[in-house]
């Protein structure tokens, strides 16, 4: 069964912030027609999503994208050291 919006699990967050910042956030929330809680969830949640996305997504310059794609399309042959490492790996690690 899917949880409705009212059934979403929540956690409590407490923070001590300067009164001026608190007042500013209260005003911003009112200007958006939101409660302070919904304003904080919206703004902090979006910022957190962006930060995590930036950490999870690798961005390459166009030249690097081309080099990467070419390496995938036409990989170089493994050298002797890599061949030995692959052999050792297959001897140690059990296939599932």
NUPA-926935 format. One record per atom (N, C-alpha, C, CB): y, z, x; residue in one letter. Coordinates in steps of 0.1 Angstrom, whole numbers, plus 5000, padded with zeros to 4 digits. Each point is the difference from the previous one (the first is absolute). Glycine has a CB too. Example, Ala and Ser with C-alpha at 12.3 -4.5 7.8 and 13.67 -1.06 7.14 Angstrom:
// NUPA-926935
494350785132a/501250004991a/501250005009a/498850124981a/502349815015s/501150005009s/501150084992s/499449785012s/
This chain:
// NUPA-926935
498850005008x/501250004992x/501250005009x/498850124981x/502249795016x/501350005008x/500950114996x/499849755001x/500950305009x/501050114997x/501349944995x/498950145018x/501649924972x/501349964995x/501150055009x/499249994976x/502049965022x/501150055009x/500250155000x/501149784996x/498650284992x/500250144999x/498850085007x/501349964978x/497649975024x/498950075007x/499949985015x/498849964979x/502249985027x/500149975014x/500050135007x/501149784997x/498150245013x/500050125008x/501350015008x/497550005002x/503150124999x/501250025007x/499950115010x/501349924980x/499750085029x/500150115010x/501450055000x/498249895014x/502050234990x/501350065001x/500749985013x/499350174983x/502049795017x/500749985013x/501250094999x/499249765002x/501050325008x/501250095001x/500749975013x/498950184986x/502449815013x/500849975012x/501450084999x/498949775003x/501550285008x/501350065001x/501049895005x/499150245003x/501949734990x/500949895004x/501450054998x/498449824994x/502650135014x/501450044998x/500449974986x/500549955024x/500450144971x/500549994986x/500749874998x/500250254999x/500549705010x/500749874999x/499049894997x/501950085015x/497049924993x/499049894998x/499450024986x/499549995025x/500250134971x/499450024987x/500949954989x/498850215009x/502549834992x/501049954990x/500149855000x/501350215003x/498649735008x/500149855001x/498849944994x/501350025021x/497550034981x/498849954994x/500050024985x/498750055021x/501850074974x/500150024986x/500949904993x/499750245004x/501549735003x/500949904995x/499449864999x/501950145009x/497449825002x/499449875001x/498949994989x/500449995025x/498950124973x/498949994989x/500749984986x/498550155014x/502649934984x/500749984987x/500549864998x/500650255001x/500049705010x/500549864999x/498949904997x/501850065016x/497049964988x/498949914997x/499350044987x/499749975024x/500850144969x/499450044988x/498650065002x/501349824988x/498550255023x/498750065004x/500250155002x/499349785010x/499550294989x/500050145004x/500050005016x/498850074978x/501550045027x/500050015015x/498649985005x/501950165000x/497149894993x/498649985004x/499649855000x/499550234991x/500849704998x/499749864999x/500849925011x/499450024975x/501850025027x/500849935010x/499450025014x/502150034986x/497550095018x/499450025013x/498649935001x/501150225000x/498149784989x/498849935001x/500249855002x/499050174985x/502049775008x/500349865001x/500549975014x/500549994976x/500550085029x/500649965013x/499250045012x/502250034989x/497250095011x/499250045011x/498749935000x/501050235000x/498449744989x/498849934999x/500149865005x/499450134980x/501749805016x/500349865005x/500250005015x/501049944978x/499750165027x/500350005015x/498650035007x/502450094996x/496850004999x/498750035006x/499149875000x/500250254993x/499849684996x/499249884999x/500449905010x/499750044976x/501649945026x/500649915010x/499650045014x/501949954985x/498250175018x/499750055014x/498549985003x/501950174998x/497349874992x/498549985002x/499749855001x/499550214988x/501149715004x/499749855001x/500449955013x/500449984975x/500850065030x/500549955013x/499050055012x/502450014991x/497050105007x/499050055010x/498749934999x/501150225000x/498549734988x/498749944998x/500049855002x/499650184984x/501649765015x/500149855001x/500549965013x/500449984975x/498949945032x/500449955013x/500849874998x/498050105012x/503249904993x/500949884998x/500149935014x/501350114981x/498449765019x/500149935013x/501149894999x/497550045003x/503149945009x/500949895001x/499349874998x/501550135016x/499149764980x/499449884997x/499149955012x/501949944985x/498650075027x/499249955011x/498850095002x/502149935011x/498050204986x/498850085001x/499049974989x/501450185011x/499149794977x/499149964989x/499249875004x/501650104984x/499149815023x/499349885004x/498950035010x/502149874995x/498350215015x/499050035011x/498850074994x/501950025017x/498350084973x/499050074994x/499149914992x/501550204999x/499149714993x/499249914992x/499149905009x/501850014982x/498849955028x/499349915010x/498850075006x/502149875004x/498150264999x/498950085006x/498950024990x/501650115015x/498749904973x/499050014989x/499249874998x/501450184989x/499449715011x/499449874998x/499249955012x/501949954985x/498650075027x/499449965012x/499850115010x/500949774997x/498250335000x/499950115009x/499549965014x/499650154980x/500849925030x/499549975013x/498650065001x/502350015010x/496949934999x/498650055002x/500150145006x/499149765003x/499950334993x/500050135006x/499750005015x/499350094977x/501349995030x/499750015015x/498750095002x/502549975006x/497150035006x/498750075003x/500150154996x/499649845019x/501550224984x/500250144996x/499950034985x/501550025021x/499149894971x/499950024986x/498649984995x/502449924998x/496949985008x/498649984996x/499250125003x/500249755005x/500050315007x/499250125003x/500350124991x/500049935024x/501350084972x/500450114991x/499449984986x/502250025013x/497849864983x/499449974986x/498550035001x/501749824996x/497650145015x/498650035001x/499850155000x/499649795013x/501250294995x/499850155000x/500350054986x/500750015024x/500349944969x/500350054987x/498849984990x/502449945004x/497049944997x/498949974991x/498850095003x/500849764997x/499050285016x/498950085003x/500350154996x/499549855019x/501750194980x/500350144997x/500250024985x/501150025022x/499649884971x/500450024986x/498949934992x/502450005006x/497150084984x/499049954991x/500649924989x/498650205005x/500949684992x/500549924989x/499550064986x/499949795015x/500950194975x/499750054987x/499449894991x/501850175002x/
